[in-house]
Amino acid sequence: MDVVLVHPEIPHNTGCAARLTAATGRCLHLVEPLGFSLEDRYLKRAGLDYWPQVELVVHRDWERAVEVLGRGSPRALAERLRLFTARGGRSLFDTDFAEDDVLVFGSESRGLPPGLLEAHAERRVYVPIRPGVRSLNLANVVCLGLYTALVRAGVPLPDNDGVHVPDARAAEGVLPRERVRGDHAPGV
């Protein structure tokens, strides 16, 4: 199960998503344009010293992301997409998930592109909120969505007894840009 942020704008939210994917052993995909630099101090701070454990892929556009995300599963990508939106669909808590689903979240100010939502209208997922509230914070929805999807798909959650053992690479001050693979990996 991968997590995709399409055109994220706020480094803190992306840093929180990075920390979450490190904690759950999932891959985080970012689709450009980004509203920040991968060298942003707020991005690094939100991910704390977990950046060495983040599997980060940055794609230059949605088309490239589709090409990469379409690999590695016998199911077609269109069947694996779960488009999180505040604009209708099926409640997160009534949605069935599979281990190879791709959870896709839009930007903080615009959400997912309308064309993407229209092309996959039956794949939309929302978190129930009261009328009058436009949306929830992106980092909160990514966390709630990923953990709910993992549980509903029957994926075992990490075993944690409350003991923190720091990653040996944490003291190296690893930067988010150093974790990138894909379109923007060093040497690509």
Phi and psi in degrees as GROMACS dihedral restraints (atoms count N, CA, C in turn):
[ dihedral_restraints ]
;  ai    aj    ak    al  type     phi  dphi    fc
    3     4     5     6     1  -105.0    20    10
    4     5     6     7     1   156.6    20    10
    6     7     8     9     1  -115.3    20    10
    7     8     9    10     1   130.9    20    10
    9    10    11    12     1  -124.8    20    10
   10    11    12    13     1   128.3    20    10
   12    13    14    15     1  -110.1    20    10
   13    14    15    16     1   118.3    20    10
   15    16    17    18     1   -95.6    20    10
   16    17    18    19     1   115.7    20    10
   18    19    20    21     1    55.9    20    10
   19    20    21    22     1    48.5    20    10
   21    22    23    24     1   -63.1    20    10
   22    23    24    25     1   146.9    20    10
   24    25    26    27     1  -113.3    20    10
   25    26    27    28     1   -27.0    20    10
   27    28    29    30     1  -109.3    20    10
   28    29    30    31     1   116.5    20    10
   30    31    32    33     1   -59.2    20    10
   31    32    33    34     1   -35.8    20    10
   33    34    35    36     1   -60.3    20    10
   34    35    36    37     1   -43.6    20    10
   36    37    38    39     1   -63.7    20    10
   37    38    39    40     1   -41.1    20    10
   39    40    41    42     1   -67.7    20    10
   40    41    42    43     1   -39.1    20    10
   42    43    44    45     1   -62.0    20    10
   43    44    45    46     1   -39.6    20    10
   45    46    47    48     1   -65.1    20    10
   46    47    48    49     1   -40.5    20    10
   48    49    50    51     1   -64.6    20    10
   49    50    51    52     1   -37.4    20    10
   51    52    53    54     1   -63.6    20    10
   52    53    54    55     1   -44.8    20    10
   54    55    56    57     1   -62.3    20    10
   55    56    57    58     1   -40.6    20    10
   57    58    59    60     1   -62.3    20    10
   58    59    60    61     1   -45.3    20    10
   60    61    62    63     1   -67.9    20    10
   61    62    63    64     1   -32.3    20    10
   63    64    65    66     1   -64.4    20    10
   64    65    66    67     1   -42.1    20    10
   66    67    68    69     1   -68.7    20    10
   67    68    69    70     1   -25.2    20    10
   69    70    71    72     1  -108.2    20    10
   70    71    72    73     1    -2.9    20    10
   72    73    74    75     1    72.2    20    10
   73    74    75    76     1    33.0    20    10
   75    76    77    78     1  -109.1    20    10
   76    77    78    79     1   160.7    20    10
   78    79    80    81     1   -92.2    20    10
   79    80    81    82     1   137.7    20    10
   81    82    83    84     1  -106.8    20    10
   82    83    84    85     1   124.7    20    10
   84    85    86    87     1  -109.7    20    10
   85    86    87    88     1   134.7    20    10
   87    88    89    90     1  -116.6    20    10
   88    89    90    91     1   132.6    20    10
   90    91    92    93     1  -108.4    20    10
   91    92    93    94     1   122.2    20    10
   93    94    95    96     1   -72.5    20    10
   94    95    96    97     1   158.1    20    10
   96    97    98    99     1   -76.7    20    10
   97    98    99   100     1   147.9    20    10
   99   100   101   102     1   -99.6    20    10
  100   101   102   103     1   149.9    20    10
  102   103   104   105     1   -86.9    20    10
  103   104   105   106     1    17.4    20    10
  105   106   107   108     1  -161.7    20    10
  106   107   108   109     1   168.9    20    10
  108   109   110   111     1   -91.8    20    10
  109   110   111   112     1   150.0    20    10
  111   112   113   114     1   -69.9    20    10
  112   113   114   115     1    -2.2    20    10
  114   115   116   117     1  -102.4    20    10
  115   116   117   118     1     5.2    20    10
  117   118   119   120     1   -61.0    20    10
  118   119   120   121     1   132.5    20    10
  120   121   122   123     1   -67.3    20    10
  121   122   123   124     1   -30.2    20    10
  123   124   125   126     1   -71.2    20    10
  124   125   126   127     1   -34.8    20    10
  126   127   128   129     1   -63.7    20    10
  127   128   129   130     1   -49.1    20    10
  129   130   131   132     1   -61.6    20    10
  130   131   132   133     1   -43.4    20    10
  132   133   134   135     1   -63.5    20    10
  133   134   135   136     1   -42.8    20    10
  135   136   137   138     1   -64.4    20    10
  136   137   138   139     1   -32.2    20    10
  138   139   140   141     1   -85.0    20    10
  139   140   141   142     1    -5.0    20    10
  141   142   143   144     1    49.2    20    10
  142   143   144   145     1  -136.7    20    10
  144   145   146   147     1   -97.8    20    10
  145   146   147   148     1    23.6    20    10
  147   148   149   150     1   -94.3    20    10
  148   149   150   151     1    -2.1    20    10
  150   151   152   153     1   -55.8    20    10
  151   152   153   154     1   -33.9    20    10
  153   154   155   156     1   -61.5    20    10
  154   155   156   157     1   -21.3    20    10
  156   157   158   159     1   -97.5    20    10
  157   158   159   160     1    -1.4    20    10
  159   160   161   162     1   -85.2    20    10
  160   161   162   163     1   127.1    20    10
  162   163   164   165     1   -93.8    20    10
  163   164   165   166     1   107.2    20    10
  165   166   167   168     1  -119.3    20    10
  166   167   168   169     1   126.4    20    10
  168   169   170   171     1  -123.4    20    10
  169   170   171   172     1   129.1    20    10
  171   172   173   174     1  -113.2    20    10
  172   173   174   175     1   129.7    20    10
  174   175   176   177     1  -112.4    20    10
  175   176   177   178     1   140.5    20    10
  177   178   179   180     1   -69.8    20    10
  178   179   180   181     1   -22.3    20    10
  180   181   182   183     1  -164.5    20    10
  181   182   183   184     1   173.7    20    10
  183   184   185   186     1   -63.6    20    10
  184   185   186   187     1   -37.9    20    10
  186   187   188   189     1   -60.6    20    10
  187   188   189   190     1   -42.5    20    10
  189   190   191   192     1   -67.3    20    10
  190   191   192   193     1   -39.1    20    10
  192   193   194   195     1   -60.6    20    10
  193   194   195   196     1   -43.5    20    10
  195   196   197   198     1   -59.9    20    10
  196   197   198   199     1   -42.8    20    10
  198   199   200   201     1   -59.3    20    10
  199   200   201   202     1   -45.7    20    10
  201   202   203   204     1   -73.1    20    10
  202   203   204   205     1   -45.5    20    10
  204   205   206   207     1   -67.9    20    10
  205   206   207   208     1   -22.8    20    10
  207   208   209   210     1   -72.8    20    10
  208   209   210   211     1   -11.6    20    10
  210   211   212   213     1   -86.7    20    10
  211   212   213   214     1   156.4    20    10
  213   214   215   216     1    86.2    20    10
  214   215   216   217     1     9.3    20    10
  216   217   218   219     1  -142.3    20    10
  217   218   219   220     1   142.3    20    10
  219   220   221   222     1   -70.5    20    10
  220   221   222   223     1   -20.6    20    10
  222   223   224   225     1   -84.1    20    10
  223   224   225   226     1   143.8    20    10
  225   226   227   228     1   -64.1    20    10
  226   227   228   229     1   147.1    20    10
  228   229   230   231     1   -57.2    20    10
  229   230   231   232     1   -38.9    20    10
  231   232   233   234     1   -58.6    20    10
  232   233   234   235     1   -28.3    20    10
  234   235   236   237     1   -83.5    20    10
  235   236   237   238     1   -15.6    20    10
  237   238   239   240     1  -100.4    20    10
  238   239   240   241     1   -14.9    20    10
  240   241   242   243     1   -68.6    20    10
  241   242   243   244     1   139.8    20    10
  243   244   245   246     1  -132.0    20    10
  244   245   246   247     1   105.4    20    10
  246   247   248   249     1   -94.5    20    10
  247   248   249   250     1   108.5    20    10
  249   250   251   252     1   -81.8    20    10
  250   251   252   253     1   125.6    20    10
  252   253   254   255     1  -149.8    20    10
  253   254   255   256     1   152.5    20    10
  255   256   257   258     1   -87.3    20    10
  256   257   258   259     1     3.5    20    10
  258   259   260   261     1  -111.3    20    10
  259   260   261   262     1    60.9    20    10
  261   262   263   264     1    87.6    20    10
  262   263   264   265     1  -176.1    20    10
  264   265   266   267     1   113.0    20    10
  265   266   267   268     1  -143.1    20    10
  267   268   269   270     1  -114.8    20    10
  268   269   270   271     1   141.5    20    10
  270   271   272   273     1   -58.5    20    10
  271   272   273   274     1   140.4    20    10
  273   274   275   276     1   -51.0    20    10
  274   275   276   277     1   -36.0    20    10
  276   277   278   279     1   -85.3    20    10
  277   278   279   280     1    -2.7    20    10
  279   280   281   282     1  -115.5    20    10
  280   281   282   283     1     8.7    20    10
  282   283   284   285     1   -99.6    20    10
  283   284   285   286     1   135.2    20    10
  285   286   287   288     1   -88.7    20    10
  286   287   288   289     1   141.9    20    10
  288   289   290   291     1  -125.4    20    10
  289   290   291   292     1   155.8    20    10
  291   292   293   294     1  -121.6    20    10
  292   293   294   295     1   157.6    20    10
  294   295   296   297     1   -58.6    20    10
  295   296   297   298     1   -28.5    20    10
  297   298   299   300     1   -99.8    20    10
  298   299   300   301     1    16.0    20    10
  300   301   302   303     1   -65.2    20    10
  301   302   303   304     1   157.0    20    10
  303   304   305   306     1  -118.3    20    10
  304   305   306   307     1   115.1    20    10
  306   307   308   309     1   -91.3    20    10
  307   308   309   310     1   119.3    20    10
  309   310   311   312     1  -116.5    20    10
  310   311   312   313     1   128.8    20    10
  312   313   314   315     1  -125.6    20    10
  313   314   315   316     1   144.1    20    10
  315   316   317   318     1   -94.7    20    10
  316   317   318   319     1  -175.5    20    10
  318   319   320   321     1   -71.6    20    10
  319   320   321   322     1   160.2    20    10
  321   322   323   324     1   -63.3    20    10
  322   323   324   325     1   -36.6    20    10
  324   325   326   327     1   -95.7    20    10
  325   326   327   328     1   -25.1    20    10
  327   328   329   330     1  -120.3    20    10
  328   329   330   331     1   -12.5    20    10
  330   331   332   333     1    72.1    20    10
  331   332   333   334     1  -156.0    20    10
  333   334   335   336     1   -80.2    20    10
  334   335   336   337     1   151.4    20    10
  336   337   338   339     1   -57.9    20    10
  337   338   339   340     1   136.4    20    10
  339   340   341   342     1   -55.0    20    10
  340   341   342   343     1   -38.8    20    10
  342   343   344   345     1   -61.9    20    10
  343   344   345   346     1   -37.8    20    10
  345   346   347   348     1   -67.4    20    10
  346   347   348   349     1   -43.7    20    10
  348   349   350   351     1   -63.9    20    10
  349   350   351   352     1   -40.0    20    10
  351   352   353   354     1   -67.6    20    10
  352   353   354   355     1   -41.3    20    10
  354   355   356   357     1   -66.2    20    10
  355   356   357   358     1   -25.8    20    10
  357   358   359   360     1  -131.7    20    10
  358   359   360   361     1    46.4    20    10
  360   361   362   363     1   -56.0    20    10
  361   362   363   364     1   -34.5    20    10
  363   364   365   366     1   -76.7    20    10
  364   365   366   367     1    -5.5    20    10
  366   367   368   369     1  -103.3    20    10
  367   368   369   370     1     8.2    20    10
  369   370   371   372     1   -77.4    20    10
  370   371   372   373     1   141.1    20    10
  372   373   374   375     1  -131.4    20    10
  373   374   375   376     1   138.2    20    10
  375   376   377   378     1  -131.4    20    10
  376   377   378   379     1   157.3    20    10
  378   379   380   381     1  -100.1    20    10
  379   380   381   382     1   123.7    20    10
  381   382   383   384     1   -62.1    20    10
  382   383   384   385     1   131.2    20    10
  384   385   386   387     1  -138.1    20    10
  385   386   387   388     1   161.7    20    10
  387   388   389   390     1   -68.9    20    10
  388   389   390   391     1   150.8    20    10
  390   391   392   393     1   -58.1    20    10
  391   392   393   394     1   146.6    20    10
  393   394   395   396     1    92.6    20    10
  394   395   396   397     1   -13.0    20    10
  396   397   398   399     1  -102.3    20    10
  397   398   399   400     1   119.0    20    10
  399   400   401   402     1   -65.4    20    10
  400   401   402   403     1   -46.8    20    10
  402   403   404   405     1  -168.1    20    10
  403   404   405   406     1   173.4    20    10
  405   406   407   408     1  -101.6    20    10
  406   407   408   409     1   164.6    20    10
  408   409   410   411     1   -62.7    20    10
  409   410   411   412     1   137.7    20    10
  411   412   413   414     1   -56.7    20    10
  412   413   414   415     1   -46.9    20    10
  414   415   416   417     1   -61.1    20    10
  415   416   417   418     1   -38.3    20    10
  417   418   419   420     1   -65.0    20    10
  418   419   420   421     1   -43.1    20    10
  420   421   422   423     1   -68.3    20    10
  421   422   423   424     1   -38.6    20    10
  423   424   425   426     1   -61.2    20    10
  424   425   426   427     1   -45.3    20    10
  426   427   428   429     1   -64.6    20    10
  427   428   429   430     1   -51.3    20    10
  429   430   431   432     1   -61.0    20    10
  430   431   432   433     1   -44.2    20    10
  432   433   434   435     1   -64.3    20    10
  433   434   435   436     1   -45.3    20    10
  435   436   437   438     1   -66.3    20    10
  436   437   438   439     1   -49.7    20    10
  438   439   440   441     1   -63.5    20    10
  439   440   441   442     1   -40.5    20    10
  441   442   443   444     1   -63.8    20    10
  442   443   444   445     1   -43.9    20    10
  444   445   446   447     1   -63.2    20    10
  445   446   447   448     1   -42.9    20    10
  447   448   449   450     1   -60.5    20    10
  448   449   450   451     1   -46.4    20    10
  450   451   452   453     1   -64.3    20    10
  451   452   453   454     1   -46.6    20    10
  453   454   455   456     1   -66.2    20    10
  454   455   456   457     1   -27.4    20    10
  456   457   458   459     1   -84.3    20    10
  457   458   459   460     1    -6.6    20    10
  459   460   461   462     1    78.1    20    10
  460   461   462   463     1    19.6    20    10
  462   463   464   465     1   -79.6    20    10
  463   464   465   466     1   128.4    20    10
  465   466   467   468     1   -62.4    20    10
  466   467   468   469     1   134.1    20    10
  468   469   470   471     1   -79.8    20    10
  469   470   471   472     1   157.2    20    10
  471   472   473   474     1   -56.8    20    10
  472   473   474   475     1   143.2    20    10
  474   475   476   477     1   -87.0    20    10
  475   476   477   478     1   119.3    20    10
  477   478   479   480     1  -134.5    20    10
  478   479   480   481     1   121.1    20    10
  480   481   482   483     1   -98.5    20    10
  481   482   483   484     1    10.5    20    10
  483   484   485   486     1    92.5    20    10
  484   485   486   487     1    -4.4    20    10
  486   487   488   489     1   -89.4    20    10
  487   488   489   490     1   131.9    20    10
  489   490   491   492     1  -100.8    20    10
  490   491   492   493     1   122.1    20    10
  492   493   494   495     1  -116.6    20    10
  493   494   495   496     1   107.4    20    10
  495   496   497   498     1   -62.4    20    10
  496   497   498   499     1   144.7    20    10
  498   499   500   501     1   -66.3    20    10
  499   500   501   502     1   134.4    20    10
  501   502   503   504     1   -59.6    20    10
  502   503   504   505     1   -26.5    20    10
  504   505   506   507     1   -82.2    20    10
  505   506   507   508     1    -9.2    20    10
  507   508   509   510     1   -59.7    20    10
  508   509   510   511     1   -37.4    20    10
  510   511   512   513     1   -69.5    20    10
  511   512   513   514     1   -13.0    20    10
  513   514   515   516     1   -76.5    20    10
  514   515   516   517     1    -9.5    20    10
  516   517   518   519     1    67.6    20    10
  517   518   519   520     1    42.8    20    10
  519   520   521   522     1   -59.7    20    10
  520   521   522   523     1   131.4    20    10
  522   523   524   525     1   -93.5    20    10
  523   524   525   526     1   151.5    20    10
  525   526   527   528     1   -53.1    20    10
  526   527   528   529     1   -42.0    20    10
  528   529   530   531     1   -61.9    20    10
  529   530   531   532     1   -23.9    20    10
  531   532   533   534     1   -76.8    20    10
  532   533   534   535     1   -12.1    20    10
  534   535   536   537     1   -98.3    20    10
  535   536   537   538     1    -4.8    20    10
  537   538   539   540     1   -71.1    20    10
  538   539   540   541     1   134.1    20    10
  540   541   542   543     1  -129.0    20    10
  541   542   543   544     1   162.5    20    10
  543   544   545   546     1   106.7    20    10
  544   545   546   547     1  -145.0    20    10
  546   547   548   549     1   -56.8    20    10
  547   548   549   550     1   -29.3    20    10
  549   550   551   552     1  -117.6    20    10
  550   551   552   553     1    18.7    20    10
  552   553   554   555     1   -68.2    20    10
  553   554   555   556     1   146.0    20    10
  555   556   557   558     1   -53.7    20    10
  556   557   558   559     1   131.7    20    10
  558   559   560   561     1    85.4    20    10
  559   560   561   562     1     1.7    20    10
